[in-house]
Amino acid sequence: MDITFDFLPQAVSQLYNKVENIERLLLGQRTEPQPEQDTWFNIVELSNYLPDRPSVPTLYGRVHFKQIPFHKSPGQKKLRFLKSEIDEWLKEGRKKTFAETEAEANQYINKKGLTNGR
């Protein structure tokens, strides 16, 4: 098909409509990302999941002193650990950087109206 100068506006319009249809189809196929399903760990799986790979007896000690979040159904001996709770527990153990601590201190000083001379 030869496109002449007189036919150019109509050809551009047809091309625009086709691109619009393709975009509509592609957007219709796009699906929202599914939230990650939470996972249950047994004590061995938890040991393998944790970054420091503690031994199973170490994990039992942490459970005994309630240092780690866990689940235990009444009347059952099996311990279970929820991945999302373990991830949150790991984040709580994060130490602040010097810059973060300094920023908090400065914010506190500014809030209280204190100066370096006092």
mmCIF file of the C-alpha atoms, coordinates in Angstrom:
data_MODEL
# 
_entry.id   MODEL 
# 
loop_
_atom_site.group_PDB 
_atom_site.id 
_atom_site.type_symbol 
_atom_site.label_atom_id 
_atom_site.label_alt_id 
_atom_site.label_comp_id 
_atom_site.label_asym_id 
_atom_site.label_entity_id 
_atom_site.label_seq_id 
_atom_site.pdbx_PDB_ins_code 
_atom_site.Cartn_x 
_atom_site.Cartn_y 
_atom_site.Cartn_z 
_atom_site.occupancy 
_atom_site.B_iso_or_equiv 
_atom_site.pdbx_formal_charge 
_atom_site.auth_seq_id 
_atom_site.auth_comp_id 
_atom_site.auth_asym_id 
_atom_site.auth_atom_id 
_atom_site.pdbx_PDB_model_num 
ATOM 1   C CA . MET A 1 1   ? 0.000  0.000   0.000  1.00 0.00 ? 1   MET A CA 1 
ATOM 2   C CA . ASP A 1 2   ? 1.430  3.331   -1.083 1.00 0.00 ? 2   ASP A CA 1 
ATOM 3   C CA . ILE A 1 3   ? 0.837  6.227   1.297  1.00 0.00 ? 3   ILE A CA 1 
ATOM 4   C CA . THR A 1 4   ? 0.417  9.491   -0.502 1.00 0.00 ? 4   THR A CA 1 
ATOM 5   C CA . PHE A 1 5   ? 0.560  12.904  1.110  1.00 0.00 ? 5   PHE A CA 1 
ATOM 6   C CA . ASP A 1 6   ? -3.227 13.194  0.887  1.00 0.00 ? 6   ASP A CA 1 
ATOM 7   C CA . PHE A 1 7   ? -3.713 9.795   2.547  1.00 0.00 ? 7   PHE A CA 1 
ATOM 8   C CA . LEU A 1 8   ? -1.148 10.472  5.372  1.00 0.00 ? 8   LEU A CA 1 
ATOM 9   C CA . PRO A 1 9   ? -3.575 11.861  8.012  1.00 0.00 ? 9   PRO A CA 1 
ATOM 10  C CA . GLN A 1 10  ? -5.880 8.863   7.588  1.00 0.00 ? 10  GLN A CA 1 
ATOM 11  C CA . ALA A 1 11  ? -2.942 6.416   7.769  1.00 0.00 ? 11  ALA A CA 1 
ATOM 12  C CA . VAL A 1 12  ? -1.622 8.062   10.971 1.00 0.00 ? 12  VAL A CA 1 
ATOM 13  C CA . SER A 1 13  ? -5.110 7.892   12.493 1.00 0.00 ? 13  SER A CA 1 
ATOM 14  C CA . GLN A 1 14  ? -5.411 4.175   11.681 1.00 0.00 ? 14  GLN A CA 1 
ATOM 15  C CA . LEU A 1 15  ? -1.956 3.528   13.091 1.00 0.00 ? 15  LEU A CA 1 
ATOM 16  C CA . TYR A 1 16  ? -2.826 5.449   16.262 1.00 0.00 ? 16  TYR A CA 1 
ATOM 17  C CA . ASN A 1 17  ? -6.016 3.393   16.718 1.00 0.00 ? 17  ASN A CA 1 
ATOM 18  C CA . LYS A 1 18  ? -4.095 0.137   16.299 1.00 0.00 ? 18  LYS A CA 1 
ATOM 19  C CA . VAL A 1 19  ? -1.479 1.170   18.874 1.00 0.00 ? 19  VAL A CA 1 
ATOM 20  C CA . GLU A 1 20  ? -4.272 2.176   21.264 1.00 0.00 ? 20  GLU A CA 1 
ATOM 21  C CA . ASN A 1 21  ? -5.903 -1.262  20.841 1.00 0.00 ? 21  ASN A CA 1 
ATOM 22  C CA . ILE A 1 22  ? -2.602 -3.039  21.483 1.00 0.00 ? 22  ILE A CA 1 
ATOM 23  C CA . GLU A 1 23  ? -2.042 -0.961  24.622 1.00 0.00 ? 23  GLU A CA 1 
ATOM 24  C CA . ARG A 1 24  ? -5.559 -1.750  25.873 1.00 0.00 ? 24  ARG A CA 1 
ATOM 25  C CA . LEU A 1 25  ? -4.970 -5.470  25.321 1.00 0.00 ? 25  LEU A CA 1 
ATOM 26  C CA . LEU A 1 26  ? -1.617 -5.408  27.095 1.00 0.00 ? 26  LEU A CA 1 
ATOM 27  C CA . LEU A 1 27  ? -2.993 -3.494  30.059 1.00 0.00 ? 27  LEU A CA 1 
ATOM 28  C CA . GLY A 1 28  ? -5.886 -5.932  30.285 1.00 0.00 ? 28  GLY A CA 1 
ATOM 29  C CA . GLN A 1 29  ? -3.462 -8.853  30.504 1.00 0.00 ? 29  GLN A CA 1 
ATOM 30  C CA . ARG A 1 30  ? -1.418 -7.263  33.271 1.00 0.00 ? 30  ARG A CA 1 
ATOM 31  C CA . THR A 1 31  ? -2.137 -8.815  36.611 1.00 0.00 ? 31  THR A CA 1 
ATOM 32  C CA . GLU A 1 32  ? -1.429 -7.341  39.987 1.00 0.00 ? 32  GLU A CA 1 
ATOM 33  C CA . PRO A 1 33  ? 1.455  -9.004  41.804 1.00 0.00 ? 33  PRO A CA 1 
ATOM 34  C CA . GLN A 1 34  ? 0.175  -11.492 44.322 1.00 0.00 ? 34  GLN A CA 1 
ATOM 35  C CA . PRO A 1 35  ? 1.310  -10.959 47.907 1.00 0.00 ? 35  PRO A CA 1 
ATOM 36  C CA . GLU A 1 36  ? 3.806  -13.532 49.030 1.00 0.00 ? 36  GLU A CA 1 
ATOM 37  C CA . GLN A 1 37  ? 2.089  -16.312 50.905 1.00 0.00 ? 37  GLN A CA 1 
ATOM 38  C CA . ASP A 1 38  ? 3.364  -16.717 54.445 1.00 0.00 ? 38  ASP A CA 1 
ATOM 39  C CA . THR A 1 39  ? 5.339  -19.862 55.130 1.00 0.00 ? 39  THR A CA 1 
ATOM 40  C CA . TRP A 1 40  ? 5.505  -22.093 58.181 1.00 0.00 ? 40  TRP A CA 1 
ATOM 41  C CA . PHE A 1 41  ? 8.882  -23.485 59.251 1.00 0.00 ? 41  PHE A CA 1 
ATOM 42  C CA . ASN A 1 42  ? 9.670  -26.379 61.508 1.00 0.00 ? 42  ASN A CA 1 
ATOM 43  C CA . ILE A 1 43  ? 12.742 -25.983 63.711 1.00 0.00 ? 43  ILE A CA 1 
ATOM 44  C CA . VAL A 1 44  ? 15.151 -27.557 61.187 1.00 0.00 ? 44  VAL A CA 1 
ATOM 45  C CA . GLU A 1 45  ? 13.835 -25.370 58.341 1.00 0.00 ? 45  GLU A CA 1 
ATOM 46  C CA . LEU A 1 46  ? 14.159 -22.325 60.589 1.00 0.00 ? 46  LEU A CA 1 
ATOM 47  C CA . SER A 1 47  ? 17.762 -23.232 61.377 1.00 0.00 ? 47  SER A CA 1 
ATOM 48  C CA . ASN A 1 48  ? 18.507 -23.339 57.645 1.00 0.00 ? 48  ASN A CA 1 
ATOM 49  C CA . TYR A 1 49  ? 16.619 -20.076 57.015 1.00 0.00 ? 49  TYR A CA 1 
ATOM 50  C CA . LEU A 1 50  ? 18.328 -17.923 59.624 1.00 0.00 ? 50  LEU A CA 1 
ATOM 51  C CA . PRO A 1 51  ? 21.471 -16.114 58.455 1.00 0.00 ? 51  PRO A CA 1 
ATOM 52  C CA . ASP A 1 52  ? 23.695 -17.396 61.274 1.00 0.00 ? 52  ASP A CA 1 
ATOM 53  C CA . ARG A 1 53  ? 22.361 -20.972 60.872 1.00 0.00 ? 53  ARG A CA 1 
ATOM 54  C CA . PRO A 1 54  ? 22.075 -21.695 64.600 1.00 0.00 ? 54  PRO A CA 1 
ATOM 55  C CA . SER A 1 55  ? 21.925 -25.305 65.728 1.00 0.00 ? 55  SER A CA 1 
ATOM 56  C CA . VAL A 1 56  ? 18.593 -26.860 66.651 1.00 0.00 ? 56  VAL A CA 1 
ATOM 57  C CA . PRO A 1 57  ? 19.521 -26.993 70.379 1.00 0.00 ? 57  PRO A CA 1 
ATOM 58  C CA . THR A 1 58  ? 20.349 -23.267 70.244 1.00 0.00 ? 58  THR A CA 1 
ATOM 59  C CA . LEU A 1 59  ? 16.928 -22.577 68.768 1.00 0.00 ? 59  LEU A CA 1 
ATOM 60  C CA . TYR A 1 60  ? 15.257 -24.656 71.482 1.00 0.00 ? 60  TYR A CA 1 
ATOM 61  C CA . GLY A 1 61  ? 17.084 -22.467 74.014 1.00 0.00 ? 61  GLY A CA 1 
ATOM 62  C CA . ARG A 1 62  ? 15.821 -19.297 72.325 1.00 0.00 ? 62  ARG A CA 1 
ATOM 63  C CA . VAL A 1 63  ? 12.282 -20.720 72.408 1.00 0.00 ? 63  VAL A CA 1 
ATOM 64  C CA . HIS A 1 64  ? 12.632 -21.658 76.087 1.00 0.00 ? 64  HIS A CA 1 
ATOM 65  C CA . PHE A 1 65  ? 13.666 -18.100 77.002 1.00 0.00 ? 65  PHE A CA 1 
ATOM 66  C CA . LYS A 1 66  ? 11.047 -16.668 74.605 1.00 0.00 ? 66  LYS A CA 1 
ATOM 67  C CA . GLN A 1 67  ? 13.694 -14.853 72.590 1.00 0.00 ? 67  GLN A CA 1 
ATOM 68  C CA . ILE A 1 68  ? 12.186 -15.856 69.254 1.00 0.00 ? 68  ILE A CA 1 
ATOM 69  C CA . PRO A 1 69  ? 8.551  -15.834 68.068 1.00 0.00 ? 69  PRO A CA 1 
ATOM 70  C CA . PHE A 1 70  ? 7.049  -19.316 67.841 1.00 0.00 ? 70  PHE A CA 1 
ATOM 71  C CA . HIS A 1 71  ? 3.747  -21.173 67.783 1.00 0.00 ? 71  HIS A CA 1 
ATOM 72  C CA . LYS A 1 72  ? 2.812  -24.353 69.574 1.00 0.00 ? 72  LYS A CA 1 
ATOM 73  C CA . SER A 1 73  ? -0.654 -25.824 69.428 1.00 0.00 ? 73  SER A CA 1 
ATOM 74  C CA . PRO A 1 74  ? -2.115 -26.826 72.816 1.00 0.00 ? 74  PRO A CA 1 
ATOM 75  C CA . GLY A 1 75  ? -1.458 -30.480 73.541 1.00 0.00 ? 75  GLY A CA 1 
ATOM 76  C CA . GLN A 1 76  ? 1.167  -30.791 70.810 1.00 0.00 ? 76  GLN A CA 1 
ATOM 77  C CA . LYS A 1 77  ? 4.924  -30.853 71.089 1.00 0.00 ? 77  LYS A CA 1 
ATOM 78  C CA . LYS A 1 78  ? 5.758  -29.589 67.594 1.00 0.00 ? 78  LYS A CA 1 
ATOM 79  C CA . LEU A 1 79  ? 7.046  -26.034 67.344 1.00 0.00 ? 79  LEU A CA 1 
ATOM 80  C CA . ARG A 1 80  ? 6.155  -23.944 64.309 1.00 0.00 ? 80  ARG A CA 1 
ATOM 81  C CA . PHE A 1 81  ? 7.572  -20.621 63.168 1.00 0.00 ? 81  PHE A CA 1 
ATOM 82  C CA . LEU A 1 82  ? 5.883  -18.146 60.836 1.00 0.00 ? 82  LEU A CA 1 
ATOM 83  C CA . LYS A 1 83  ? 8.259  -16.656 58.245 1.00 0.00 ? 83  LYS A CA 1 
ATOM 84  C CA . SER A 1 84  ? 6.753  -13.144 58.461 1.00 0.00 ? 84  SER A CA 1 
ATOM 85  C CA . GLU A 1 85  ? 7.198  -13.109 62.247 1.00 0.00 ? 85  GLU A CA 1 
ATOM 86  C CA . ILE A 1 86  ? 10.773 -14.369 61.964 1.00 0.00 ? 86  ILE A CA 1 
ATOM 87  C CA . ASP A 1 87  ? 11.554 -11.687 59.366 1.00 0.00 ? 87  ASP A CA 1 
ATOM 88  C CA . GLU A 1 88  ? 10.121 -9.009  61.667 1.00 0.00 ? 88  GLU A CA 1 
ATOM 89  C CA . TRP A 1 89  ? 12.086 -10.420 64.599 1.00 0.00 ? 89  TRP A CA 1 
ATOM 90  C CA . LEU A 1 90  ? 15.277 -10.260 62.518 1.00 0.00 ? 90  LEU A CA 1 
ATOM 91  C CA . LYS A 1 91  ? 14.562 -6.623  61.623 1.00 0.00 ? 91  LYS A CA 1 
ATOM 92  C CA . GLU A 1 92  ? 14.085 -5.729  65.293 1.00 0.00 ? 92  GLU A CA 1 
ATOM 93  C CA . GLY A 1 93  ? 17.634 -6.890  65.958 1.00 0.00 ? 93  GLY A CA 1 
ATOM 94  C CA . ARG A 1 94  ? 19.020 -4.406  63.466 1.00 0.00 ? 94  ARG A CA 1 
ATOM 95  C CA . LYS A 1 95  ? 21.497 -1.973  64.993 1.00 0.00 ? 95  LYS A CA 1 
ATOM 96  C CA . LYS A 1 96  ? 21.281 1.673   64.007 1.00 0.00 ? 96  LYS A CA 1 
ATOM 97  C CA . THR A 1 97  ? 24.129 3.238   62.087 1.00 0.00 ? 97  THR A CA 1 
ATOM 98  C CA . PHE A 1 98  ? 26.146 6.046   63.622 1.00 0.00 ? 98  PHE A CA 1 
ATOM 99  C CA . ALA A 1 99  ? 24.474 8.484   61.220 1.00 0.00 ? 99  ALA A CA 1 
ATOM 100 C CA . GLU A 1 100 ? 20.979 7.342   62.300 1.00 0.00 ? 100 GLU A CA 1 
ATOM 101 C CA . THR A 1 101 ? 21.878 7.675   65.982 1.00 0.00 ? 101 THR A CA 1 
ATOM 102 C CA . GLU A 1 102 ? 23.378 11.107  65.382 1.00 0.00 ? 102 GLU A CA 1 
ATOM 103 C CA . ALA A 1 103 ? 20.279 12.246  63.471 1.00 0.00 ? 103 ALA A CA 1 
ATOM 104 C CA . GLU A 1 104 ? 18.033 11.083  66.322 1.00 0.00 ? 104 GLU A CA 1 
ATOM 105 C CA . ALA A 1 105 ? 20.203 12.893  68.860 1.00 0.00 ? 105 ALA A CA 1 
ATOM 106 C CA . ASN A 1 106 ? 20.114 16.099  66.812 1.00 0.00 ? 106 ASN A CA 1 
ATOM 107 C CA . GLN A 1 107 ? 16.353 15.828  66.434 1.00 0.00 ? 107 GLN A CA 1 
ATOM 108 C CA . TYR A 1 108 ? 15.985 15.374  70.204 1.00 0.00 ? 108 TYR A CA 1 
ATOM 109 C CA . ILE A 1 109 ? 18.247 18.341  70.933 1.00 0.00 ? 109 ILE A CA 1 
ATOM 110 C CA . ASN A 1 110 ? 16.365 20.553  68.463 1.00 0.00 ? 110 ASN A CA 1 
ATOM 111 C CA . LYS A 1 111 ? 13.011 19.452  69.882 1.00 0.00 ? 111 LYS A CA 1 
ATOM 112 C CA . LYS A 1 112 ? 14.092 20.277  73.445 1.00 0.00 ? 112 LYS A CA 1 
ATOM 113 C CA . GLY A 1 113 ? 15.642 23.568  72.375 1.00 0.00 ? 113 GLY A CA 1 
ATOM 114 C CA . LEU A 1 114 ? 19.016 22.601  73.788 1.00 0.00 ? 114 LEU A CA 1 
ATOM 115 C CA . THR A 1 115 ? 22.266 23.927  72.418 1.00 0.00 ? 115 THR A CA 1 
ATOM 116 C CA . ASN A 1 116 ? 25.839 22.686  72.537 1.00 0.00 ? 116 ASN A CA 1 
ATOM 117 C CA . GLY A 1 117 ? 26.746 25.319  75.145 1.00 0.00 ? 117 GLY A CA 1 
ATOM 118 C CA . ARG A 1 118 ? 24.262 24.060  77.740 1.00 0.00 ? 118 ARG A CA 1 
# 
